[in-house]
């Protein structure tokens, strides 16, 4: 039973805080064999939602909520942790955009990197 000292949300927040990282973000613990090769991807779905934010401003929470709302795969740097090959493509995009180390990314490059995502919560989408 809730008391006047603890609002109803406090109890659910405390329960969520007790979850392990594995329980909160199971996609980060997928076996390596389930990772996709970004160089073999194609655009499967159009981008539908841009919910952009700077790092450490609740983007992981928005990412989790949008997935629960049924938007499927969302573009977030947590994806890079769960599929490290994506980090290589992001570095290539950064090197092309800001350092001229390769030709600029074209539509096909972005389709390979973001082809499975309908939503992005990354401000780095501004690279495009």
N, C-alpha and C positions, 0 to 999 in steps of 0.2 A: 504494500500500500504506500502511496506517495504521501509525503508530509509537506507542510508548508515550506520547509527548508529546501526541498528538492523538487524542482518542477518536473512534470512527467517526462520531458525530453531528456532530462539528466540521466534517468535510469537507462534509457535505450542507448544513449551516448556512451555510458559506462560499459554497457554490455558489448557494444561494438569495439570499444578500446581493448577488450579482453581477447579479441580474435587475433590469431597469429597472422603474420604476413602471408603465409601460405593460404590461410582461409580467406583473407581479404582480397588477395590478388592471385588466384590460382593460375592465371595465364602466365605468370612469371616463372612458374615451376614446371612448365611443360618439358618433356624430354627433348633433347636436341634433334631427334629424328622428326619431330613435328614442326620444326622451323621451315619456313618457306624461303626459297632462294629469290631475293628481290630482282635479280637479273632475268628471271624466267616469268615474272608476273606480267599480267596485262590488266588493263582497266576493266574491272568486272561490274562495278556499280558507280554511278555518278556521285560526286560530292554533294551532299544535301544540306549539311549544317556546318557553319563555322562559328565556333564558340571560343574565340581566341583569348588567351591570357598569358601574362608573363609567368615565368617559373616561380613556384612557391606562392601562387595566388589561388589555390584550390583547383588547379586543372586536373589533378588526379581524381578529385571528388566528382567533378563534372564528367570526366571520362567514365567513371564507374556508373554514374546515374544514366548517362546517355546509352551505355551498353544495356543497362537494365530496362530502359524504355524501348528497347528493340531496334536500336540503330545499328546493331552489329559491331563490326570492328571499327574502332575509333583511333585516329592518329594521335599518339601521345608518345613522349619519350620513354614511357614504360614499355612500349612496343620494341624499342631498341634493346632494352634489357632482355626481353623475352626472345628476341630474334637479332642477335648481334650483327648479322650481315647487313641489317638496315643501317647501322652506324657508318659503315663504309660508304654507302650511297649518300647519306646525309653529309658526310665530310666531302665527298666529291661535289655535291651541290654547293656547299659553302665555299670550297676552293674555286669553283667556277664563278660564282657570283661575286665574291669579294676579293679574290686574289688573282683572277685571270689565269689559273693554272691549267685550265682545260676549256673546251668550248662550252658556252652556256647550256644549261639544261633545256631540253626541248620537251614538248608535250609527251613524247613516248617515255622519256626519263621519269617524268612525274607520274605517269600512269603506272610504271613499274614500281615506283616507291609507294604510291598511295592507292594503287588500283583496288585494293580490298577494303578501303575505308569509305564510309559514307559521311563521316563526321571528323572534324579536326578541332582539337582544343589547344593546338600549338600556335604560338605567335610566330614561330619560325616558318609558318606557311607563307609569310611575307617574302620568303626567298624567291617564290615563284614570281 
